[in-house]
Amino acid sequence: MRTTIKDIAAACHVSAGTVDRALNNRPGISEKTRKKVLDAAAEMNYQPDFTARSLVMGRTLTLGVVLFDLYNRSFAQLMNAIEKRARELGYFVYITLTDKNAQNERTCIDYLINRKVDGIILFSVNKGKEFETYLNKLHTPVVTIFNYISSDLEYIGIQERQAMKDAVDYVASKRYSRFIYVSPPLAYSGKSNIYTQEERFQGFLEGIQGHKAADPLVLKGADYLEKLMAYPFNKAEKTAVVCSTDLYALEVMNTLKGIGIAIPGEAGVMGFDDIDMLKYISPRLTTVKYPIVQIGEKAVESLVHKIEQGAFKSVPLLGHEIIKGESI
């Protein structure tokens, strides 16, 4: 038979209110009494009734997360950060994956709403006024990350454009005279929400213009590696391959090694994200450190603040850093 707060109260000869304060670490009781109640709860194998608790509180103590997938290591790092911070704040997490499909995304959001999550962290592939209206009609707090949707929706991210411009500035300082930009998602520009990719591309172009470099080769779409292999690399003119994520940069490095192009002698490679697996890669990828863990933590904190206090916890755009590796 399930142990209740009343059972613990009877065993400790205290009121149910005292037991509640002890179990939820609230003030109003002595440390001696708190310890007595907690010891009794552990001995009696007390498990909180979350259903009853949610009815009393008007909350389910759950958060929903909508991501593209977990193939990109940075998304896995993000999810770990979200789950850990949510647990610290007393919330459990539902994770849903959209595979970058707009309709799947709506299905995922509806699934979370039907399970009465208290709030949603959204990495969206959708955009536009109609989608914004849809989100607002949910009457459930939403924090958007990475892909910006609207100034009316809470957003947590970085200055994507400036971060990529800083990356180009760093590459140019190493005397690379030719540039290739790799961003397969740019093939979906105008069709899906690829805000982060578009901002990074604009930052790249601004950086190129600032250094009066020759017109770059821009590789977008699924066949970017085939096009890369056809490029005329030579030692006389050092070429920098700037990639919009580390995932693409690692594919580029593997491909260049396969066709005998020396890194960084003939071709330098620049990434973006600083995923944790880079410590296993040689040469060590030069990249932009994206505050992925901090974004996850801040998203949870802002969302929980909205749920419990009625307003989002404002988070300014976070910082970035150039990680100087060996590939540039």
Secondary structure, DSSP 8 states (H G I E B T S, - for coil): ----HHHHHHHHTS-HHHHHHHHTT-SSS-HHHHHHHHHHHHHTT----HHHHHHHHT---EEEEEES-SSSHHHHHHHHHHHHHHHHTT-EEEEEE-TT-HHHHHHHHHHHHHTT-SEEEE--S--SHHHHHHHHTT-S-EEEESS---TTSEEE-B-HHHHHHHHHHHHHHTT--EEEEE-GGGGGBTTB--HHHHHHHHHHHHHHHHTT----EEE-STTHHHHHHTS---SSS-EEEEESSHHHHHHHHHHHHHTT--TTTTEEEE-SB--GGGGG-SS--BEEE--HHHHHHHHHHHHHHHHHHSS------B--EEE--S--
